[in-house]
Amino acid sequence: MNTLHQSFSVRFTYDVYFSDRLFETSNPTFLNFLKKNHSEGFRKKLLFILDEGVTIGHPDLLDEIKAYFANLSIVDLVPDLIVIPGGEGAKNDPALVEQLVDAIDRHGIDRHSYVVAVGGGSVLDLVGYVAAISHRGIRHIRIPTTVLSQNDSGIGVKNGVNYRGKKNFLGSFAPPTAVFNDPKFLTTLDDRDWRAGISEAIKVALIKDQAFFEWMEANAEKLATRDLNAMQYLIHRCAELHLNHIASGDPFEMGSSRPLDFGHWSAHKLEQLTDFEVRHGEAVAIGIALDSLYSQRLGWLSEADANRILNLERALGFSLFHPALEGDGVLKGLNEFREHLGGQLTIMLLTALGKGQEVHEMDLSRIREVIGILKENEIQPA
Amino acid sequence: MNTLHQSFSVRFTYDVYFSDRLFETSNPTFLNFLKKNHSEGFRKKLLFILDEGVTIGHPDLLDEIKAYFANLSIVDLVPDLIVIPGGEGAKNDPALVEQLVDAIDRHGIDRHSYVVAVGGGSVLDLVGYVAAISHRGIRHIRIPTTVLSQNDSGIGVKNGVNYRGKKNFLGSFAPPTAVFNDPKFLTTLDDRDWRAGISEAIKVALIKDQAFFEWMEANAEKLATRDLNAMQYLIHRCAELHLNHIASGDPFEMGSSRPLDFGHWSAHKLEQLTDFEVRHGEAVAIGIALDSLYSQRLGWLSEADANRILNLERALGFSLFHPALEGDGVLKGLNEFREHLGGQLTIMLLTALGKGQEVHEMDLSRIREVIGILKENEIQPA
């Protein structure tokens, strides 16, 4: 009997809104989104799941949310706002997955209701995963509260949790229904989190947009001293580049190429080797330095350009070496990255500021050499 | 700052192959698929997960598979073929999900390797779910072994497991990489499973293809007496209609409409109420009878056409009543179906043989009336 061929496309759309003080009752942004997606005669439910750290930094937030949705005729806020611990630990705890699945079941959240996650990247990853697997995918709204999640992870299409210490071993590709970036949340970040998120902007600028890189050079001091306007511009531009990349490439990463993972193969491993004491963005800053110097030793990037990259990172306050880089641990990350990608290793390197180039192998002794240089620089900054 | 708009499409393609004795070493079908998807210089892994019932019915199967993949240079068969219990119980057991995720981890199955499921719908649903959530989606190949899975569930895009007794509460939409339908597996089905799978063909014929319905009327005796050629035609045509429906509609069911779920709202509940003693296809046969009679009582379907439907089902050996239909249990299924769909209830009914029409409400007293008729008919068959 003849073979049957199946072929179809699925269209995904969502908006990323930028709005200050999202849950002040006078702010119409969220309400307008709900109105636009309202179906006559049917009240959708909203289940909020919040990052504990955010509720501590913003003690009025829970009450603000309750007040914002009180008396709205088009949605029903589930009155039980769920607060969970944030940070990488949240992604390591299977009991949290179960707690959230139970909440979806208990509150009768269906595929047309919304699960709203408020928090840093880990909480968004965890809640996105739970929403994606419940009822074969419940609509989820992301309200990222860190630089990293507002400019990168929170606006993308991935979710995931760790499994027996393996980062994002369980997860899926599931675009959000909407993303709301509120700068108010950035004001209470600690300095490490403020800084760490900038590394994803450096990354995307280096592979895609030299002008954005040069904007960061010109604004490094403002960024380092927590100028909120500069940070809002950085987040908006980084998010825009990221969204364009997803839409124009391979959104669900069916191929082996992962161009946005510049600087990431070593970063993932460094996080794991340090039990996530080194935060993702901090690890990415080191990974960028490593792969930039590697690109230079390969003869692809000029010494002047490589130094510009390292100098920008230092001006922002990043440390570019960690003792866990020594030994074989990080080198093993290369193989784990290959396995996660599937099959062929594909690593992005640089041929110029704003221009990436993929390779399919890296030389271990040259990586060791570059790590040695990073270590020396750390002891006697250039 | 201005809102960023994201929009992209993801294309999914897969083939459904029909081939007798798939793992005889002389059969090139599976090998040709692997060759077509081979990447030079890289050996993909194949992890097989099999339904225990199938390995009992086909005691040589494990050895045949090992022999088929021995000495192939383009793939590596994971020598540990995993055998798991089949049937609805498999979808109720979280330990099985964990066992399979562990196997994927332990054997280093990456996103470009294949997880191959051989079995009935439950095993395919379970394995498809595990493949979908591991590494954010590993390629999976389905080899359905029952009528129901070869003509319906196994060729579609859904997977799922049950959660605390709630059917398919956890799951996702994840198209397979390929499907292989081998009629050899049908020869060892028990009569109930042979028959049960036919109800999905009746269903799709009733809402889409009158000629196919009439072909079944003409071939009812052959189908009832296990004519393998007739069954192969039925499966091929049913699969074709099903694939066309998915591709032309809303593959990931983002809207509320579920036209292929004709006869299913009561069927899902009946399975649950009987602890899955009533099999899915048997429950669907009853659900079809119920919704056909309901369509007739609504004045949409002629009495003659309603009788043709019931008579075909009886000729195939289906029982059209079950005591669990009495009481309020099944009626509750209407609300659960609404919740699973999300928001608005959408039920497919019939206006003619081969022509469906959606409604958004059903009258409970009329449903009770129809259940009464089904009960009477059962006592004194028309």
Chai-1 contact restraints between the chains, C-beta under 6 A:
chainA,res_idxA,chainB,res_idxB,connection_type,confidence,min_distance_angstrom,max_distance_angstrom,comment,restraint_id
A,M1,B,F18,contact,1.0,0.0,6.0,A-B,restraint_1
A,M1,B,H236,contact,1.0,0.0,6.0,A-B,restraint_2
A,T3,B,D15,contact,1.0,0.0,6.0,A-B,restraint_3
A,T3,B,Y17,contact,1.0,0.0,6.0,A-B,restraint_4
A,L4,B,V16,contact,1.0,0.0,6.0,A-B,restraint_5
A,L4,B,E240,contact,1.0,0.0,6.0,A-B,restraint_6
A,L4,B,L243,contact,1.0,0.0,6.0,A-B,restraint_7
A,H5,B,D15,contact,1.0,0.0,6.0,A-B,restraint_8
A,Q6,B,Y14,contact,1.0,0.0,6.0,A-B,restraint_9
A,Q6,B,L243,contact,1.0,0.0,6.0,A-B,restraint_10
A,S7,B,T13,contact,1.0,0.0,6.0,A-B,restraint_11
A,F8,B,F12,contact,1.0,0.0,6.0,A-B,restraint_12
A,F8,B,A247,contact,1.0,0.0,6.0,A-B,restraint_13
A,F8,B,P251,contact,1.0,0.0,6.0,A-B,restraint_14
A,S9,B,S9,contact,1.0,0.0,6.0,A-B,restraint_15
A,S9,B,R11,contact,1.0,0.0,6.0,A-B,restraint_16
A,V10,B,V10,contact,1.0,0.0,6.0,A-B,restraint_17
A,V10,B,P251,contact,1.0,0.0,6.0,A-B,restraint_18
A,V10,B,F252,contact,1.0,0.0,6.0,A-B,restraint_19
A,R11,B,S9,contact,1.0,0.0,6.0,A-B,restraint_20
A,F12,B,F8,contact,1.0,0.0,6.0,A-B,restraint_21
A,T13,B,S7,contact,1.0,0.0,6.0,A-B,restraint_22
A,Y14,B,Q6,contact,1.0,0.0,6.0,A-B,restraint_23
A,D15,B,T3,contact,1.0,0.0,6.0,A-B,restraint_24
A,D15,B,H5,contact,1.0,0.0,6.0,A-B,restraint_25
A,V16,B,L4,contact,1.0,0.0,6.0,A-B,restraint_26
A,Y17,B,T3,contact,1.0,0.0,6.0,A-B,restraint_27
A,F18,B,M1,contact,1.0,0.0,6.0,A-B,restraint_28
A,F42,B,G343,contact,1.0,0.0,6.0,A-B,restraint_29
A,F42,B,Q344,contact,1.0,0.0,6.0,A-B,restraint_30
A,G108,B,E339,contact,1.0,0.0,6.0,A-B,restraint_31
A,D110,B,E339,contact,1.0,0.0,6.0,A-B,restraint_32
A,D110,B,G342,contact,1.0,0.0,6.0,A-B,restraint_33
A,R111,B,G342,contact,1.0,0.0,6.0,A-B,restraint_34
A,H112,B,G342,contact,1.0,0.0,6.0,A-B,restraint_35
A,H112,B,G343,contact,1.0,0.0,6.0,A-B,restraint_36
A,I133,B,L170,contact,1.0,0.0,6.0,A-B,restraint_37
A,R136,B,G171,contact,1.0,0.0,6.0,A-B,restraint_38
A,R136,B,S172,contact,1.0,0.0,6.0,A-B,restraint_39
A,R136,B,F173,contact,1.0,0.0,6.0,A-B,restraint_40
A,L170,B,I133,contact,1.0,0.0,6.0,A-B,restraint_41
A,G171,B,R136,contact,1.0,0.0,6.0,A-B,restraint_42
A,S172,B,R136,contact,1.0,0.0,6.0,A-B,restraint_43
A,F173,B,R136,contact,1.0,0.0,6.0,A-B,restraint_44
A,H236,B,M1,contact,1.0,0.0,6.0,A-B,restraint_45
A,E240,B,L4,contact,1.0,0.0,6.0,A-B,restraint_46
A,L243,B,L4,contact,1.0,0.0,6.0,A-B,restraint_47
A,L243,B,Q6,contact,1.0,0.0,6.0,A-B,restraint_48
A,A247,B,F8,contact,1.0,0.0,6.0,A-B,restraint_49
A,P251,B,F8,contact,1.0,0.0,6.0,A-B,restraint_50
A,P251,B,V10,contact,1.0,0.0,6.0,A-B,restraint_51
A,F252,B,V10,contact,1.0,0.0,6.0,A-B,restraint_52
A,E339,B,G108,contact,1.0,0.0,6.0,A-B,restraint_53
A,E339,B,D110,contact,1.0,0.0,6.0,A-B,restraint_54
A,G342,B,D110,contact,1.0,0.0,6.0,A-B,restraint_55
A,G342,B,R111,contact,1.0,0.0,6.0,A-B,restraint_56
A,G342,B,H112,contact,1.0,0.0,6.0,A-B,restraint_57
A,G343,B,F42,contact,1.0,0.0,6.0,A-B,restraint_58
A,G343,B,H112,contact,1.0,0.0,6.0,A-B,restraint_59
A,Q344,B,F42,contact,1.0,0.0,6.0,A-B,restraint_60
